[in-house]
């Protein structure tokens, strides 16, 4: 346990350097949220006129949803990195060293969370340029970053666990594509809860993406802090469950390697 934190730190630096060597990847991951904010924000701006819709600005409503959507999809693809390391024998070589085993997964989760936080700041700034505001101030921004990071950590852990179990890019891609958009649309990322069909509203209650969206929206407005922290607690529990899954997946890989 004494080596966990230093090993996680050094491995996280390795993943950060890898990301910085391919800056185009950062640009690509931000392209989609820019399109969502600019295109969808303008296309559906009159949605706010529908009776029962929350607020009077769709950009204000959409920005937290886009932040969380970016966090979700960015972390869901985290397993691709571990598959690449598996294919090149990097994981097996690390297992031959004294490195803390838990750090091999924890570092990837930390890296995903840091990436999500940086992307979230950029999207918040873009949303403000397009007309959104953050009445919640600095505490609201920090809460949004925390919610996004927790969601990113959870789905990064799941993605890495699935990657360790399947060890194939095609399988991971298929799983992400199968669950990705449904989880986003089973949330209030793009539509107010009161305007959803009852069955979607019911399923959304158990969706971590929806927890993060609702928490981020409350934090952005700066109201209902008790609800925001309740969502933080739910996402923290989600991270623990996801971490347990990835840990078990890593143990299964070790036994089969």
C-alpha positions as CSV (number, residue, x, y, z in Angstrom):
1,X,0.0,0.0,0.0
2,X,3.0,2.3,0.7
3,X,3.8,2.3,-3.0
4,X,0.3,2.9,-4.3
5,X,0.3,6.6,-4.4
6,X,3.8,7.2,-5.8
7,X,3.3,4.5,-8.4
8,X,-0.1,6.0,-9.3
9,X,1.5,9.4,-9.6
10,X,4.3,8.2,-12.0
11,X,1.9,6.1,-14.1
12,X,-0.5,9.1,-14.4
13,X,2.4,11.2,-15.6
14,X,3.1,8.6,-18.3
15,X,-0.5,8.7,-19.5
16,X,-0.4,12.5,-19.5
17,X,2.7,12.5,-21.6
18,X,1.1,10.1,-24.1
19,X,-1.9,12.4,-24.4
20,X,0.3,15.5,-24.9
21,X,2.3,13.7,-27.7
22,X,-0.9,13.5,-29.7
23,X,-2.5,17.0,-29.2
24,X,-4.9,16.4,-32.1
25,X,-6.7,13.9,-29.9
26,X,-7.6,16.7,-27.5
27,X,-8.9,18.7,-30.4
28,X,-11.0,15.9,-31.7
29,X,-12.6,15.1,-28.4
30,X,-13.7,18.8,-28.1
31,X,-15.1,18.9,-31.6
32,X,-18.3,17.1,-30.8
33,X,-19.3,19.2,-27.7
34,X,-18.6,22.4,-29.8
35,X,-21.0,21.1,-32.4
36,X,-23.6,20.2,-29.8
37,X,-23.5,23.6,-28.2
38,X,-23.4,25.7,-31.4
39,X,-25.6,23.6,-33.7
40,X,-28.1,22.1,-31.3
41,X,-28.1,25.2,-29.1
42,X,-29.3,27.2,-32.1
43,X,-31.5,24.5,-33.7
44,X,-33.5,23.9,-30.5
45,X,-33.4,27.3,-28.9
46,X,-37.2,27.7,-29.2
47,X,-37.8,24.5,-27.2
48,X,-37.9,26.7,-24.1
49,X,-41.3,28.0,-25.3
50,X,-42.8,24.6,-24.7
51,X,-45.0,24.7,-21.6
52,X,-43.3,22.9,-18.8
53,X,-39.7,23.5,-20.0
54,X,-37.3,24.6,-17.3
55,X,-35.7,28.1,-17.8
56,X,-35.8,30.6,-20.6
57,X,-32.4,29.8,-22.3
58,X,-31.7,26.6,-24.1
59,X,-27.9,27.2,-24.0
60,X,-28.1,27.6,-20.3
61,X,-30.0,24.3,-20.1
62,X,-27.8,22.5,-22.6
63,X,-24.3,23.5,-21.3
64,X,-24.3,21.2,-18.3
65,X,-25.6,18.3,-20.4
66,X,-22.9,18.8,-23.0
67,X,-20.2,18.9,-20.2
68,X,-21.4,15.6,-18.8
69,X,-21.9,14.0,-22.2
70,X,-18.3,14.8,-23.0
71,X,-17.1,13.4,-19.7
72,X,-19.1,10.2,-20.3
73,X,-17.9,9.6,-23.9
74,X,-14.3,10.6,-23.2
75,X,-14.0,8.2,-20.3
76,X,-16.0,5.4,-22.0
77,X,-13.2,5.1,-24.6
78,X,-10.4,4.9,-21.9
79,X,-10.2,1.1,-22.3
80,X,-8.7,1.6,-25.8
81,X,-5.4,2.6,-24.2
82,X,-5.2,-0.5,-22.1
83,X,-6.0,-2.7,-25.1
84,X,-3.1,-1.1,-27.0
85,X,-0.8,-1.7,-24.0
86,X,-2.0,-5.3,-23.9
87,X,-1.3,-5.8,-27.6
88,X,2.2,-4.3,-27.2
89,X,3.0,-6.3,-24.1
90,X,3.3,-3.2,-21.9
91,X,1.0,-4.6,-19.2
92,X,2.9,-7.9,-19.0
93,X,6.2,-6.1,-18.7
94,X,4.8,-4.0,-15.9
95,X,3.6,-7.1,-14.1
96,X,7.2,-8.3,-14.1
97,X,8.1,-5.2,-12.0
98,X,7.4,-4.3,-8.4
99,X,4.8,-1.7,-9.4
100,X,1.7,-1.7,-7.3
101,X,-1.0,-3.6,-9.3
102,X,-3.8,-1.4,-8.2
103,X,-1.9,1.6,-9.6
104,X,-2.1,0.2,-13.1
105,X,-5.8,0.8,-13.1
106,X,-5.9,3.8,-10.7
107,X,-3.5,5.8,-12.8
108,X,-5.7,5.4,-15.9
109,X,-8.8,6.5,-13.9
110,X,-7.0,9.6,-12.5
111,X,-5.8,10.5,-16.0
112,X,-9.4,10.2,-17.4
113,X,-10.7,12.4,-14.5
114,X,-8.1,15.1,-15.1
115,X,-8.9,15.1,-18.8
116,X,-12.6,15.4,-18.1
117,X,-11.9,18.4,-15.8
118,X,-9.9,20.3,-18.4
119,X,-12.5,19.6,-21.1
120,X,-15.3,20.7,-18.7
121,X,-13.6,24.1,-18.1
122,X,-13.2,24.7,-21.9
123,X,-16.9,23.8,-22.5
124,X,-18.0,26.1,-19.6
125,X,-16.1,29.0,-21.2
126,X,-17.6,28.2,-24.6
127,X,-21.1,28.0,-23.1
128,X,-20.6,31.4,-21.5
129,X,-19.4,32.9,-24.8
130,X,-22.6,31.6,-26.4
131,X,-24.8,33.1,-23.7
132,X,-24.9,30.8,-20.7
133,X,-24.1,32.1,-17.2
134,X,-23.0,30.5,-14.0
135,X,-24.9,32.1,-11.1
136,X,-23.4,29.5,-8.9
137,X,-20.0,31.2,-9.3
138,X,-16.7,29.4,-8.5
139,X,-18.4,26.9,-6.1
140,X,-20.8,26.0,-8.9
141,X,-17.9,25.5,-11.4
142,X,-16.0,23.4,-8.9
143,X,-19.0,21.2,-8.2
144,X,-19.5,20.7,-12.0
145,X,-15.9,19.7,-12.3
146,X,-16.3,17.3,-9.4
147,X,-19.4,15.7,-10.9
148,X,-17.8,15.3,-14.3
149,X,-14.6,13.9,-12.8
150,X,-16.6,11.3,-10.8
151,X,-18.6,10.2,-13.8
152,X,-15.4,10.0,-15.8
153,X,-13.7,8.0,-13.1
154,X,-16.6,5.5,-13.0
155,X,-16.9,4.9,-16.7
156,X,-13.2,4.9,-17.2
157,X,-12.9,2.1,-14.6
158,X,-15.7,0.2,-16.3
159,X,-14.1,0.7,-19.8
160,X,-10.8,-0.6,-18.5
161,X,-12.4,-3.5,-16.9
162,X,-14.3,-4.5,-20.1
163,X,-11.0,-4.0,-22.0
164,X,-9.2,-6.4,-19.7
165,X,-12.0,-9.0,-20.1
166,X,-12.4,-8.8,-23.8
167,X,-8.9,-7.7,-25.0
168,X,-10.3,-6.7,-28.3
169,X,-10.9,-3.2,-29.7
170,X,-13.9,-4.4,-31.8
171,X,-15.7,-5.7,-28.8
172,X,-15.1,-2.6,-26.7
173,X,-16.3,-0.4,-29.6
174,X,-19.4,-2.4,-30.0
175,X,-20.2,-2.2,-26.2
176,X,-19.7,1.5,-26.1
177,X,-21.8,2.2,-29.2
178,X,-24.5,-0.1,-27.8
179,X,-24.8,1.7,-24.4
180,X,-23.4,5.2,-25.2
181,X,-26.2,7.2,-26.8
182,X,-29.0,5.4,-24.9
183,X,-27.5,6.4,-21.6
184,X,-27.2,10.0,-22.8
185,X,-30.8,10.2,-24.1
186,X,-32.1,8.4,-20.9
187,X,-31.1,11.6,-19.1
188,X,-32.1,15.2,-18.9
189,X,-29.0,16.3,-21.0
190,X,-31.2,17.6,-23.8
191,X,-34.7,17.7,-22.6
192,X,-36.5,18.7,-19.4
193,X,-37.6,15.8,-17.2
194,X,-41.3,17.1,-17.2
195,X,-41.4,16.7,-21.0
196,X,-40.1,13.1,-21.0
197,X,-42.3,10.0,-21.3
198,X,-43.0,8.4,-18.0
199,X,-40.9,5.3,-18.7
200,X,-37.9,7.3,-19.7
201,X,-38.2,9.4,-16.6
202,X,-38.4,6.3,-14.5
203,X,-35.2,4.7,-16.2
204,X,-33.4,8.0,-15.9
205,X,-33.6,7.8,-12.1
206,X,-31.0,5.0,-12.0
207,X,-28.8,6.4,-14.7
208,X,-25.4,7.8,-13.5
209,X,-25.3,10.1,-16.5
210,X,-28.6,11.6,-15.4
211,X,-27.3,12.0,-11.8
212,X,-24.3,14.0,-13.1
213,X,-26.4,16.1,-15.5
214,X,-29.0,17.1,-12.8
215,X,-26.2,17.8,-10.2
216,X,-24.3,19.9,-12.7
217,X,-27.4,21.9,-13.7
218,X,-28.2,22.6,-10.0
219,X,-24.6,23.6,-9.3
220,X,-24.5,25.9,-12.3
221,X,-27.6,27.7,-11.1
222,X,-26.3,27.8,-7.6
223,X,-29.5,26.4,-6.0
224,X,-30.4,23.1,-4.4
225,X,-27.0,22.4,-3.0
226,X,-28.3,19.6,-0.9
227,X,-29.5,17.9,-4.1
228,X,-26.2,18.5,-5.8
229,X,-24.2,16.8,-2.9
230,X,-26.7,13.9,-3.0
231,X,-25.8,13.4,-6.6
232,X,-22.1,13.6,-5.7
233,X,-22.7,10.9,-3.1
234,X,-24.5,8.7,-5.6
235,X,-21.7,9.1,-8.2
236,X,-19.1,8.4,-5.5
237,X,-20.8,5.1,-4.8
238,X,-20.9,4.4,-8.6
239,X,-17.1,5.0,-8.7
240,X,-16.6,2.5,-5.9
241,X,-18.7,-0.2,-7.7
242,X,-17.0,0.5,-11.0
243,X,-13.6,0.4,-9.3
244,X,-14.4,-3.0,-7.8
245,X,-15.4,-4.3,-11.2
246,X,-12.2,-3.2,-12.9
247,X,-10.1,-4.6,-10.0
248,X,-11.8,-8.0,-10.4
249,X,-11.3,-7.8,-14.2
250,X,-7.6,-7.2,-13.6
251,X,-7.3,-10.2,-11.3
252,X,-9.0,-12.3,-13.9
253,X,-6.5,-11.1,-16.5
254,X,-3.6,-11.9,-14.2
255,X,-4.8,-15.4,-13.6
256,X,-5.2,-16.0,-17.3
257,X,-2.0,-14.3,-18.5
